[in-house]
Amino acid sequence: MTVTFIVAGAFLVAAAALCVYRLLRGPSTLDRLVALEMVASVCLSALGAWAAFSQDSGVLAALVALALLGFIGSISVPRFRVRDRR
């Protein structure tokens, strides 16, 4: 069971690294917003994997709070986005 969590952790770290790369190198603002949303999703997945590994249900409140903040952020940020200039 521990090997499964190590593999899942390695995949989550790789996904986070790719998302941060896209966040820094994104040619447009929308690319950066999608990458930021993906970083939040990877963090949620990591917290879920930690909750499963440690069998601690106290992390679930943080999962719900981060999911709600991510949802509100993904709706409100594009509304106030300034168009990119080419």
NORKAVEN-V607160 format. One record per residue. N is the residue number from 1. SS is DSSP state (hx for helix, st for strand, lp for the rest). OMEGA is omega in whole degrees, 0 to 359 (* if undefined). D_FIRST is the distance of its C-alpha to the first C-alpha in Angstrom with 2 decimals. Layout:
# NORKAVEN-V607160
N_SS_OMEGA_D_FIRST ; N_SS_OMEGA_D_FIRST
This chain:
# NORKAVEN-V607160
1_lp_180_0.00 ; 2_hx_179_3.79 ; 3_hx_179_5.44 ; 4_hx_180_5.28 ; 5_hx_176_6.74 ; 6_hx_178_8.93 ; 7_hx_178_10.19 ; 8_hx_178_10.89 ; 9_hx_178_12.61 ; 10_hx_177_14.57 ; 11_hx_179_15.74 ; 12_hx_177_16.79 ; 13_hx_178_18.67 ; 14_hx_179_20.34 ; 15_hx_179_21.34 ; 16_hx_179_22.75 ; 17_hx_178_24.67 ; 18_hx_178_26.17 ; 19_hx_178_27.17 ; 20_hx_176_28.81 ; 21_hx_179_30.62 ; 22_hx_178_31.97 ; 23_hx_182_32.89 ; 24_hx_186_34.95 ; 25_hx_185_36.44 ; 26_lp_182_36.99 ; 27_lp_181_40.56 ; 28_lp_179_41.12 ; 29_hx_180_40.33 ; 30_hx_175_38.53 ; 31_hx_180_36.12 ; 32_hx_178_35.38 ; 33_hx_178_34.96 ; 34_hx_178_32.45 ; 35_hx_178_30.50 ; 36_hx_176_30.62 ; 37_hx_177_29.35 ; 38_hx_176_26.43 ; 39_hx_177_25.63 ; 40_hx_179_25.63 ; 41_hx_178_23.33 ; 42_hx_176_20.82 ; 43_hx_177_21.09 ; 44_hx_178_20.53 ; 45_hx_178_17.38 ; 46_hx_177_16.12 ; 47_hx_177_17.13 ; 48_hx_177_15.43 ; 49_hx_178_12.04 ; 50_hx_178_12.85 ; 51_hx_178_13.95 ; 52_hx_181_10.79 ; 53_hx_184_8.79 ; 54_hx_183_11.75 ; 55_lp_180_12.77 ; 56_lp_181_16.23 ; 57_lp_178_18.70 ; 58_lp_181_21.23 ; 59_hx_184_19.96 ; 60_hx_176_20.98 ; 61_hx_176_24.63 ; 62_hx_177_24.19 ; 63_hx_180_22.52 ; 64_hx_180_25.56 ; 65_hx_179_28.00 ; 66_hx_178_26.72 ; 67_hx_178_26.71 ; 68_hx_178_30.29 ; 69_hx_178_31.41 ; 70_hx_178_30.07 ; 71_hx_180_31.86 ; 72_hx_179_35.07 ; 73_hx_181_34.94 ; 74_hx_177_34.49 ; 75_hx_187_37.52 ; 76_hx_184_39.79 ; 77_hx_179_39.43 ; 78_hx_180_40.75 ; 79_hx_183_43.67 ; 80_lp_182_44.96 ; 81_lp_175_44.11 ; 82_lp_182_47.00 ; 83_lp_178_47.64 ; 84_lp_176_47.08 ; 85_lp_180_50.21 ; 86_lp_*_50.46
